[in-house]
């Protein structure tokens, strides 16, 4: 699945190189030349990953990363720092302010794509193409197919995305707001009860094989996707 990646880089040639390679890999790419532009874009739509140059005009990449990590809405966005600064102390600083990885310039497109894929798999697995299987339930983001104990399950687009997010974040409790932000996007304004409607549809589709029991309601908190079907 494609990820929405924001590239914050003030060198036009480097920005173009990064954006071109990411788009060739199937990602949706947004670009910014400075921190102010980057913040404006993040306010509109949360990206799945930010590639952030250290040296930017005005606010530095480090200060921008600190700001992103300090705000509740943006603090969980994965960040990869891009910089020509190879000193160990600089790397430590970048990681201490919350960067998920640190790539030193110059770098090859292959290294960039590999690092990007690794961070997305670790921090945002719902936007990867990896097949996931739990308790006999299998979801394939590439073919957009779901099977339960070998039987094909037909899901609508929203139910598919909801199930994929659940399965890539198994055993974690998510409230309705978190599910809306992750599945619908935080820029889409719909009522929280919309989540309940789609969860009922998802459970109904999985009921025949008993996999609806994997989706558990946690009273007062939200929903959790279990890794085992309860016998209760």
Secondary structure, 3 states (H helix, E strand, C coil): CCCEEEEECCCHHHHHHHHHHHHHCCCEEEEECCHHHHHHHHHHCCCCEEEEECCCCCCCHHHHHHHHHHCCCCCCCEEEEEECCCCHHHHHHHHHCCCCEEEECCCCHHHHHHHHHHHHHHHCHHHCCCCEEECCEEEECCCCEEEECCEEECCCHHHHHHHHHHHHCCCCEECHHHHHHHHHCCCCCCCCHHHHHHHHHHHHHHHHHCHHHHEEEECCCEEEECCCCCCC
